[in-house]
Amino acid sequence: MAHHKSAKKRIRQIERRTKVNSARRSRIRTFVKKVEEAIQSGDKDRAAEAFRAAQPEMMRGVNKGVIHRNTVARRLSRLSRRINAMGA
């Protein structure tokens, strides 16, 4: 257990930050799941709408340091490709 005042404060900060980060990660997963469900149902308009809603949420995760920039870019690219393939 921490003995220094600064170490105890860091522990408190880490606990708070962990809750915020896990909530943000969960929110990102929910948005991606909505896009996946729309793709599975075959509704291109609904999939595109869900994708437009998921994009800023995922980028916010990048800016907050919750998820890596390249990971988000890869996932967005793959989702976008799948949505575009629906029209063909």
Secondary structure as a PSIPRED ss2 file (coil, helix, strand):
# PSIPRED VFORMAT (PSIPRED V4.0)

   1 M C   1.000  0.000  0.000
   2 A C   1.000  0.000  0.000
   3 H C   1.000  0.000  0.000
   4 H C   1.000  0.000  0.000
   5 K H   0.000  1.000  0.000
   6 S H   0.000  1.000  0.000
   7 A H   0.000  1.000  0.000
   8 K H   0.000  1.000  0.000
   9 K H   0.000  1.000  0.000
  10 R H   0.000  1.000  0.000
  11 I H   0.000  1.000  0.000
  12 R H   0.000  1.000  0.000
  13 Q H   0.000  1.000  0.000
  14 I H   0.000  1.000  0.000
  15 E H   0.000  1.000  0.000
  16 R H   0.000  1.000  0.000
  17 R H   0.000  1.000  0.000
  18 T H   0.000  1.000  0.000
  19 K H   0.000  1.000  0.000
  20 V H   0.000  1.000  0.000
  21 N H   0.000  1.000  0.000
  22 S H   0.000  1.000  0.000
  23 A H   0.000  1.000  0.000
  24 R H   0.000  1.000  0.000
  25 R H   0.000  1.000  0.000
  26 S H   0.000  1.000  0.000
  27 R H   0.000  1.000  0.000
  28 I H   0.000  1.000  0.000
  29 R H   0.000  1.000  0.000
  30 T H   0.000  1.000  0.000
  31 F H   0.000  1.000  0.000
  32 V H   0.000  1.000  0.000
  33 K H   0.000  1.000  0.000
  34 K H   0.000  1.000  0.000
  35 V H   0.000  1.000  0.000
  36 E H   0.000  1.000  0.000
  37 E H   0.000  1.000  0.000
  38 A H   0.000  1.000  0.000
  39 I H   0.000  1.000  0.000
  40 Q H   0.000  1.000  0.000
  41 S H   0.000  1.000  0.000
  42 G C   1.000  0.000  0.000
  43 D C   1.000  0.000  0.000
  44 K H   0.000  1.000  0.000
  45 D H   0.000  1.000  0.000
  46 R H   0.000  1.000  0.000
  47 A H   0.000  1.000  0.000
  48 A H   0.000  1.000  0.000
  49 E H   0.000  1.000  0.000
  50 A H   0.000  1.000  0.000
  51 F H   0.000  1.000  0.000
  52 R H   0.000  1.000  0.000
  53 A H   0.000  1.000  0.000
  54 A H   0.000  1.000  0.000
  55 Q H   0.000  1.000  0.000
  56 P H   0.000  1.000  0.000
  57 E H   0.000  1.000  0.000
  58 M H   0.000  1.000  0.000
  59 M H   0.000  1.000  0.000
  60 R H   0.000  1.000  0.000
  61 G H   0.000  1.000  0.000
  62 V H   0.000  1.000  0.000
  63 N H   0.000  1.000  0.000
  64 K C   1.000  0.000  0.000
  65 G C   1.000  0.000  0.000
  66 V C   1.000  0.000  0.000
  67 I C   1.000  0.000  0.000
  68 H C   1.000  0.000  0.000
  69 R H   0.000  1.000  0.000
  70 N H   0.000  1.000  0.000
  71 T H   0.000  1.000  0.000
  72 V H   0.000  1.000  0.000
  73 A H   0.000  1.000  0.000
  74 R H   0.000  1.000  0.000
  75 R H   0.000  1.000  0.000
  76 L H   0.000  1.000  0.000
  77 S H   0.000  1.000  0.000
  78 R H   0.000  1.000  0.000
  79 L H   0.000  1.000  0.000
  80 S H   0.000  1.000  0.000
  81 R H   0.000  1.000  0.000
  82 R H   0.000  1.000  0.000
  83 I H   0.000  1.000  0.000
  84 N H   0.000  1.000  0.000
  85 A H   0.000  1.000  0.000
  86 M H   0.000  1.000  0.000
  87 G H   0.000  1.000  0.000
  88 A C   1.000  0.000  0.000
